[in-house]
Amino acid sequence: MLEIYRLDHRKVDETKVLDEWSYILATLFGPLYVVFHGFIALSFLMLFVSILIGAVATVALLFILVAVESTGIRTVAIIVIPVLAFLAQGIVGLEIVVAGYMRRGWREGY
């Protein structure tokens, strides 16, 4: 389901693999994960995206809790919305890191 990235650099002759663990780390640490890979400026973009994802998830959850009277739907929303928000953060975090590597001359491996 989640794409695994294999990045190669011609000049350095080095390979980086961004796999399932990378998604988990990006989900848990967000902007710090981007900084760890050496992309200081892009970490501010990740911080903005993390705040935006959190705000959207909070508004969606509050809307469902206020507008819906069904306990079952509320329970599902309390579980599903945060999971989707964390999943989105992991995917965006990894995409930002991959974009940073591409800007530095890395390319997807073959």
C-alpha positions, 0 to 999 in steps of 0.5 A: 500500500505504501510506496518504498523509495530507493534513492541513488546518487550518481556522484556519491555512489550511495543508496538510501531506502525509505521503507515502512519504518520511514513512514512510522518515523515520519508519522511519529516525529513529523518535522523532526524526521525531516530535520533528521534527514538534513532538510531544515527549510523543508521541516518548516513546511512539514511543521505547517502541514502537521498543524494543518492536518491536526486542525482539519482532524480536530474540526472534523472530529468536533463536527461529528461529535456535535452533529451526530447523535449515534454513539456508534458513529461517534466511536468510529470517528474517535478511532478513525479520524486520528488514524487517518490524520497520522497516516496522512502525516507519515505520507506527507513527511516521507514525500517531503523528504523524497522531494528534498533528496531529489532537489539534492541530486538523488534519483529513484533507484532502478 
